[in-house]
Amino acid sequence: MTAGVLLLLQVSLYSGNLAAFADDLPGLHNVNEAAPGVLVGSEPEGEEAFAALQKKGITTIVSVDGAVPDVQLAAKYGLRYIHIPLGYDGIDQQSRLALARVAKEITAPTYVHCHHGRHRGPAAAAVICLASGQLDIPRATELLKRCGTSPDYKGLYRDVAAFKKPAPNAVLPELMSQAQVDSLAAAMAKLDRHFEHVKLSAAAGWKTPPQHPDLVPQAELLLVQEGLSESLRLLTKDQPPEFHLLMQESERHAKELLQSVKSGRTDDASRLLMQLTGSCTKCHQQFRN
């Protein structure tokens, strides 16, 4: 029996949620087994997390988060990083092809992560396992549910359910250890599109607008909130304190608005939308216009 097979067998022992041996995985959270040899969870925090992955036989880490991976620290523990950043709105074609290449070329035990390990990471792990033939569509969808992926991330569920293996002669993207990530301007442009969808939903009484049957108010609000949260986390380090305060205010209003819509409090939702619009307008006037 080869060392690679032994490692796969070792990882396959860890079925389901790994809370039972969480003490063996310091610096890692929400860890699940997607399939034998493929684990998914949170971003590794500190040296102890990379050491724990090495100890478990992991040799490759696939990050789908927007943060730049700590390639050097991973390499210290013999771990290779592959970076395929994803958004919360779905998995684009190039990313699907890159994940398929991971499935084709990486046969050693692999750890897939986003930030918290609940949404983008499980979706990416599902695609890898679909491409390798380890999961079918129903089991891949079940993986998302088991990992706690919110049904409001409709794009992630959609693209997992619609995944098809690339043709044998398909050109697959090069796998990079540090991929190019969105600029703040690009992130804000994407956020603006979702915000326009929120306004259309509000005009329809916080329901799906008849002229846009694919828009779901809660899903669009969640993408606005995540857009603000991710931009604050990853893209605003060089911005002045005033910018951070306005972004934090907008993020707070977006979270409150989402909860109001979820609870059916449409009057509160309309008021909170005005507050969110006001804080965004104030930020645009000072820092963009």
C-alpha positions in Angstrom: 0.0 0.0 0.0 1.5 3.4 -1.0 2.0 6.3 1.3 -0.6 8.3 -0.6 -3.3 5.6 -0.2 -2.4 5.4 3.5 -2.9 9.2 3.9 -6.2 9.0 2.1 -7.4 6.3 4.4 -6.2 8.3 7.4 -8.3 11.3 6.3 -11.3 9.1 5.4 -11.6 8.1 9.0 -12.8 11.6 9.8 -16.3 11.4 8.5 -18.9 14.2 9.2 -18.2 17.1 11.4 -14.8 16.9 13.2 -15.9 18.3 16.5 -15.1 15.0 18.2 -11.4 15.7 17.7 -11.4 19.5 17.5 -8.6 19.5 20.0 -6.4 18.1 17.3 -7.1 21.0 15.0 -6.2 24.2 16.8 -6.7 27.3 14.7 -9.3 25.7 12.5 -13.1 25.8 12.8 -16.2 24.3 11.1 -14.1 21.5 9.7 -16.0 18.8 7.7 -15.0 15.9 5.5 -16.4 16.5 2.0 -15.1 13.1 0.7 -12.2 10.9 1.6 -9.1 13.0 1.2 -10.9 16.3 1.0 -11.5 18.4 4.2 -13.2 21.8 4.3 -13.2 24.4 7.0 -12.1 27.9 8.1 -9.0 29.9 7.2 -6.0 28.5 9.2 -5.2 30.9 12.1 -1.5 30.9 13.0 1.3 28.4 12.9 -0.6 25.9 15.0 -3.3 25.5 12.3 -0.7 24.7 9.6 1.0 22.3 11.9 -2.3 20.6 12.6 -3.0 20.2 8.9 0.5 18.8 8.4 -0.1 16.3 11.2 -3.3 15.1 9.6 -1.5 14.3 6.4 -2.8 17.3 4.4 -0.3 18.4 1.7 -2.4 20.9 -0.3 -4.5 23.9 0.8 -7.1 25.4 -1.6 -8.2 28.9 -0.5 -11.3 30.4 -2.1 -11.2 33.4 0.2 -10.4 36.9 -1.1 -7.5 37.3 1.4 -4.0 36.7 0.1 -2.9 33.3 1.5 0.1 33.0 3.8 2.1 30.9 1.3 5.4 31.2 3.2 4.0 30.0 6.5 2.2 27.1 4.8 5.4 26.1 3.0 7.2 26.0 6.3 5.0 23.0 7.1 5.3 21.4 3.7 1.9 22.6 2.5 1.2 23.9 -1.0 -1.3 26.7 -1.4 -3.7 27.1 -4.4 -5.7 30.3 -4.5 -9.0 30.5 -6.4 -11.0 33.4 -4.8 -14.8 33.2 -5.1 -17.6 35.6 -4.4 -20.7 34.8 -2.4 -22.9 35.2 -5.5 -21.7 32.0 -7.2 -18.9 30.2 -8.9 -17.9 31.6 -12.3 -16.9 29.4 -15.2 -13.1 30.0 -14.8 -13.2 29.1 -11.1 -15.2 26.0 -11.9 -12.5 25.0 -14.4 -9.8 25.8 -11.9 -11.5 23.6 -9.2 -11.8 20.8 -11.8 -8.1 21.1 -12.4 -7.5 20.7 -8.6 -9.6 17.5 -8.8 -7.6 16.2 -11.8 -4.1 17.0 -10.6 -4.2 16.9 -6.8 -4.5 13.4 -5.5 -3.0 13.9 -2.0 -5.2 14.9 1.0 -6.5 18.4 0.5 -7.9 21.1 2.8 -10.3 23.6 1.2 -11.2 26.9 3.0 -12.9 30.2 2.7 -13.0 32.6 5.7 -15.3 30.9 8.2 -15.7 27.6 6.3 -19.5 27.7 6.0 -20.4 29.0 2.5 -17.8 29.5 -0.3 -15.4 26.8 1.0 -18.1 24.0 1.1 -19.3 25.0 -2.4 -15.7 24.8 -3.7 -15.1 21.5 -2.0 -18.4 20.2 -3.5 -17.3 21.2 -7.0 -13.9 19.5 -6.5 -15.6 16.3 -5.4 -18.1 16.5 -8.3 -15.2 16.9 -10.8 -13.4 13.9 -9.2 -16.5 11.7 -9.2 -16.5 11.4 -5.4 -19.9 13.1 -5.0 -23.0 13.3 -7.2 -25.2 16.3 -7.3 -27.6 15.3 -4.4 -24.7 14.5 -2.1 -22.9 17.7 -3.1 -26.0 19.7 -2.2 -26.2 17.8 1.1 -22.6 18.7 1.9 -23.5 22.4 1.7 -26.4 21.9 4.1 -24.2 19.8 6.5 -21.6 22.6 6.5 -24.3 25.2 7.3 -24.2 27.0 3.9 -27.1 29.5 4.0 -29.9 28.8 1.4 -29.8 32.5 0.9 -26.6 32.0 -1.1 -28.6 30.9 -4.0 -25.7 31.3 -6.5 -23.5 28.8 -4.6 -26.3 26.2 -4.5 -27.2 26.9 -8.1 -23.7 26.5 -9.5 -23.0 23.3 -7.5 -26.3 21.8 -8.7 -25.5 22.8 -12.3 -21.9 21.6 -12.4 -20.8 19.4 -15.2 -17.4 17.9 -15.7 -15.3 19.7 -18.3 -14.7 18.0 -21.6 -11.5 15.9 -21.7 -9.9 18.4 -24.1 -11.0 21.5 -22.1 -8.3 24.0 -21.4 -8.0 24.4 -17.6 -6.6 27.5 -15.9 -3.2 27.5 -14.4 -3.3 26.9 -10.6 -1.7 29.9 -8.7 -0.6 30.2 -5.1 -1.7 33.9 -5.0 -4.4 34.9 -7.4 -5.3 38.5 -8.3 -8.1 39.7 -6.1 -10.7 42.5 -6.7 -9.8 46.1 -6.1 -12.0 48.2 -3.8 -13.5 49.9 -6.8 -14.5 46.6 -8.4 -15.9 45.3 -5.2 -18.0 48.5 -4.8 -19.3 48.2 -8.4 -20.5 44.7 -7.7 -22.0 45.8 -4.4 -23.9 48.6 -6.2 -25.5 46.2 -8.6 -26.9 44.1 -5.7 -28.0 47.3 -4.0 -30.0 48.3 -7.0 -31.7 44.8 -6.8 -32.6 45.5 -3.2 -34.2 48.8 -4.2 -36.3 47.0 -6.8 -37.4 44.5 -4.2 -38.3 47.3 -1.8 -40.4 48.9 -4.5 -42.3 45.6 -4.9 -43.1 45.5 -1.2 -40.1 43.4 -0.3 -41.1 40.7 -2.6 -39.6 39.4 -5.9 -40.3 42.1 -8.5 -42.5 40.7 -11.3 -40.1 42.0 -14.0 -37.2 40.3 -12.3 -38.4 36.8 -11.3 -34.9 35.7 -10.3 -34.4 38.4 -7.6 -34.9 37.2 -4.0 -34.9 40.1 -1.5 -33.2 38.2 1.3 -30.5 36.8 -1.0 -29.7 40.2 -2.5 -29.6 41.8 1.0 -27.2 39.1 2.1 -24.9 39.8 -0.8 -24.9 43.5 0.0 -24.0 42.8 3.7 -21.3 40.4 2.7 -20.0 42.9 0.1 -19.6 45.5 2.8 -18.1 43.0 5.3 -15.6 41.6 2.9 -14.5 45.0 1.6 -14.0 46.2 5.2 -12.0 43.0 6.0 -9.8 42.9 2.9 -9.8 46.1 0.9 -9.8 49.2 3.1 -6.5 49.0 5.0 -5.2 52.1 3.2 -8.4 54.2 3.6 -8.7 57.0 6.2 -10.5 56.4 9.5 -13.6 58.4 8.3 -14.0 55.9 5.5 -13.9 53.0 7.9 -16.5 54.6 10.1 -18.9 55.2 7.2 -18.4 51.6 5.9 -19.0 50.2 9.4 -22.2 52.3 9.6 -23.4 50.9 6.3 -22.6 47.4 7.3 -24.6 47.8 10.5 -27.6 49.1 8.6 -27.4 46.3 6.1 -27.4 43.6 8.9 -30.4 45.3 10.6 -32.2 45.5 7.3 -31.6 41.9 6.5 -33.0 40.8 9.9 -36.1 43.0 9.4 -36.8 41.5 6.0 -36.3 38.0 7.3 -38.7 38.7 10.2 -41.3 40.3 7.8 -41.1 43.7 9.5 -41.6 45.7 6.2 -42.1 49.0 7.9 -38.8 48.7 9.8 -37.2 47.5 6.6 -38.3 50.6 4.6 -36.9 52.9 7.3 -33.6 50.9 7.5 -33.3 51.0 3.8 -33.4 54.8 3.9 -30.7 54.8 6.6 -28.5 52.4 4.5 -29.0 54.6 1.5 -28.1 57.7 3.5 -24.9 56.2 4.8 -23.8 54.9 1.4 -24.6 58.3 -0.2 -22.5 60.0 2.5 -19.6 57.7 1.8 -19.9 58.2 -2.0 -20.0 62.0 -1.7 -16.8 62.1 0.5 -14.7 59.4 -1.1 -16.0 58.5 -4.6 -17.8 61.3 -6.3 
